[in-house]
Amino acid sequence: MREARKALELDPVDPMMNFRVVQCSYYARRYEDAVACGRTGIELSPDFPYTYFYVAQALVELSMFDEAWSIVTKGRPLGGGQPILEGVFGHVAGLTGHRAEALEVIEGLERHRAQDYSPAMPIARAHLGLGNPEACLDWLEVAFEEREPYLASVSVSPGHDRLRSDTRFKRLLRRMGFTD
């Protein structure tokens, strides 16, 4: 967090530096800070998609579901259909009661996987938002087998907190080397 804030101090208008503060705040479960910094980041760089998605996730954790949905739907077109961002969209959609949209994300990502490489993590994430922990864990296992680089984020992501007591999730973290 200290390094992210220092980088932002050195270059306050760089969208990536602002995003890193938002991301660190979210992972540190400092949701109000993530939202405040994210709002500034969106104002400074309205075309930078990643900030929208982390702000939306922080808003979900603050139970501000309507605003989370509003932010994530504004950010989605900016993401260009990137699977990782689509997965976050599906996660937020599920958690905010937009089930049809979350299912649409899953179907689209699975369809893309059938034709070409597409990561499993986003599908897992969307299933988690829908409250399907078994399907989420199944896809996390696929992500592990495929050695997806973003899989390590599940060890710190607040979105995965609801899985922390699950035996399969604990076993996955152990296989990844995050626990004994």
C-alpha positions as CSV (number, residue, x, y, z in Angstrom):
1,M,0.0,0.0,0.0
2,R,2.8,2.4,0.9
3,E,4.5,1.8,-2.4
4,A,1.3,2.2,-4.4
5,R,0.6,5.5,-2.6
6,K,4.1,6.7,-3.2
7,A,3.8,5.9,-6.9
8,L,0.6,7.8,-7.1
9,E,2.2,10.7,-5.3
10,L,5.0,10.8,-7.9
11,D,2.5,10.6,-10.8
12,P,-1.0,11.5,-9.6
13,V,-2.6,11.5,-13.1
14,D,-1.3,8.1,-14.2
15,P,-4.4,5.8,-14.4
16,M,-2.4,2.7,-13.5
17,M,-0.9,4.3,-10.4
18,N,-4.3,5.3,-9.2
19,F,-5.7,1.8,-10.0
20,R,-2.9,0.2,-7.9
21,V,-4.0,2.1,-4.9
22,V,-7.6,1.1,-5.5
23,Q,-6.6,-2.5,-6.0
24,C,-4.4,-2.6,-2.8
25,S,-7.1,-1.0,-0.8
26,Y,-9.7,-3.5,-2.0
27,Y,-7.4,-6.5,-1.2
28,A,-6.6,-4.9,2.2
29,R,-10.4,-4.7,2.8
30,R,-10.3,-1.0,3.1
31,Y,-13.3,-0.6,0.9
32,E,-14.1,3.0,1.7
33,D,-10.6,4.0,0.6
34,A,-10.9,1.9,-2.6
35,V,-14.1,3.6,-3.5
36,A,-12.9,7.1,-2.7
37,C,-9.6,6.7,-4.6
38,G,-11.5,4.9,-7.4
39,R,-13.9,7.7,-7.9
40,T,-11.0,10.1,-8.3
41,G,-9.4,7.7,-10.7
42,I,-12.5,7.4,-12.8
43,E,-12.9,11.2,-12.8
44,L,-9.3,11.6,-14.0
45,S,-9.3,8.7,-16.5
46,P,-12.9,7.8,-17.4
47,D,-11.7,5.5,-20.2
48,F,-9.5,3.3,-17.9
49,P,-11.7,0.2,-17.3
50,Y,-9.9,-1.6,-14.4
51,T,-10.8,1.0,-11.8
52,Y,-14.5,0.6,-12.5
53,F,-14.4,-3.1,-11.7
54,Y,-12.5,-2.8,-8.4
55,V,-14.7,0.1,-7.3
56,A,-17.7,-2.0,-8.1
57,Q,-16.3,-4.9,-6.0
58,A,-15.6,-2.6,-3.1
59,L,-19.1,-1.2,-3.3
60,V,-20.5,-4.8,-3.2
61,E,-18.5,-5.4,0.0
62,L,-20.1,-2.2,1.4
63,S,-23.5,-3.6,0.5
64,M,-24.0,-0.7,-2.0
65,F,-25.4,-2.9,-4.6
66,D,-27.2,-0.4,-6.8
67,E,-24.1,1.8,-7.1
68,A,-21.9,-1.3,-7.7
69,W,-24.2,-2.3,-10.6
70,S,-24.2,1.2,-12.0
71,I,-20.3,1.4,-11.9
72,V,-19.7,-2.1,-13.3
73,T,-22.1,-1.5,-16.2
74,K,-20.3,1.7,-17.1
75,G,-17.0,0.0,-17.0
76,R,-17.9,-3.1,-19.0
77,P,-17.9,-1.5,-22.5
78,L,-14.5,-0.1,-21.7
79,G,-13.1,-3.6,-21.0
80,G,-13.3,-4.7,-24.6
81,G,-14.6,-8.2,-23.6
82,Q,-11.5,-9.1,-21.7
83,P,-12.3,-12.4,-20.0
84,I,-10.9,-11.4,-16.6
85,L,-13.1,-8.3,-16.6
86,E,-16.1,-10.2,-17.9
87,G,-15.7,-12.6,-14.9
88,V,-15.7,-9.7,-12.5
89,F,-18.8,-8.3,-14.3
90,G,-20.5,-11.7,-13.9
91,H,-19.5,-11.8,-10.2
92,V,-20.9,-8.4,-9.5
93,A,-24.0,-9.1,-11.6
94,G,-24.7,-12.2,-9.6
95,L,-24.1,-10.5,-6.2
96,T,-26.3,-7.6,-7.1
97,G,-29.3,-9.7,-8.2
98,H,-28.7,-9.5,-12.0
99,R,-28.7,-13.3,-12.5
100,A,-29.5,-13.3,-16.2
101,E,-26.5,-11.1,-16.9
102,A,-24.2,-13.3,-14.8
103,L,-25.5,-16.4,-16.6
104,E,-25.0,-14.7,-20.0
105,V,-21.3,-14.0,-19.0
106,I,-20.8,-17.7,-18.1
107,E,-22.3,-18.9,-21.4
108,G,-20.2,-16.4,-23.4
109,L,-17.0,-17.4,-21.7
110,E,-17.7,-21.1,-22.0
111,R,-18.5,-20.6,-25.7
112,H,-15.2,-18.7,-26.2
113,R,-13.3,-21.6,-24.4
114,A,-14.9,-24.1,-26.8
115,Q,-13.4,-22.2,-29.8
116,D,-10.1,-20.9,-28.4
117,Y,-8.1,-20.5,-25.3
118,S,-9.9,-18.5,-22.6
119,P,-9.1,-18.6,-18.9
120,A,-11.2,-20.6,-16.4
121,M,-10.8,-18.0,-13.6
122,P,-13.5,-15.6,-14.9
123,I,-16.0,-18.4,-15.2
124,A,-15.2,-19.4,-11.6
125,R,-15.7,-15.8,-10.5
126,A,-19.1,-15.5,-12.2
127,H,-20.3,-18.7,-10.6
128,L,-19.2,-17.4,-7.2
129,G,-21.2,-14.3,-7.7
130,L,-24.2,-16.5,-8.5
131,G,-23.8,-18.4,-5.2
132,N,-22.6,-21.6,-6.9
133,P,-19.5,-22.5,-4.8
134,E,-19.2,-26.0,-6.2
135,A,-19.1,-24.8,-9.8
136,C,-16.7,-22.1,-8.8
137,L,-14.4,-24.6,-7.2
138,D,-14.6,-26.9,-10.2
139,W,-13.4,-24.0,-12.5
140,L,-10.7,-23.0,-10.0
141,E,-9.4,-26.5,-10.3
142,V,-9.3,-26.1,-14.1
143,A,-7.5,-22.8,-13.6
144,F,-4.9,-24.5,-11.4
145,E,-4.4,-27.3,-13.9
146,E,-3.9,-24.7,-16.7
147,R,-1.5,-22.7,-14.5
148,E,-3.5,-19.4,-14.9
149,P,-1.4,-16.4,-13.7
150,Y,-4.3,-14.7,-12.0
151,L,-5.2,-17.7,-9.9
152,A,-2.9,-16.5,-7.1
153,S,-5.3,-13.6,-6.4
154,V,-7.8,-16.0,-4.8
155,S,-5.5,-16.2,-1.8
156,V,-6.2,-12.5,-1.0
157,S,-9.3,-11.6,-2.9
158,P,-12.2,-10.6,-0.6
159,G,-14.6,-12.0,-3.2
160,H,-13.3,-15.5,-2.3
161,D,-13.7,-15.0,1.5
162,R,-16.9,-17.0,1.4
163,L,-14.9,-20.1,0.3
164,R,-12.1,-19.9,2.9
165,S,-13.7,-22.5,5.2
166,D,-14.4,-24.9,2.3
167,T,-12.1,-28.0,2.4
168,R,-11.6,-28.0,-1.4
169,F,-10.6,-24.3,-1.4
170,K,-8.2,-24.9,1.5
171,R,-6.7,-27.9,-0.4
172,L,-6.3,-25.7,-3.6
173,L,-4.5,-23.0,-1.6
174,R,-2.2,-25.7,-0.1
175,R,-1.5,-27.1,-3.6
176,M,-0.7,-23.5,-4.7
177,G,1.8,-23.2,-1.8
178,F,-0.1,-20.5,0.1
179,T,-0.8,-22.6,3.2
180,D,0.9,-25.5,5.0
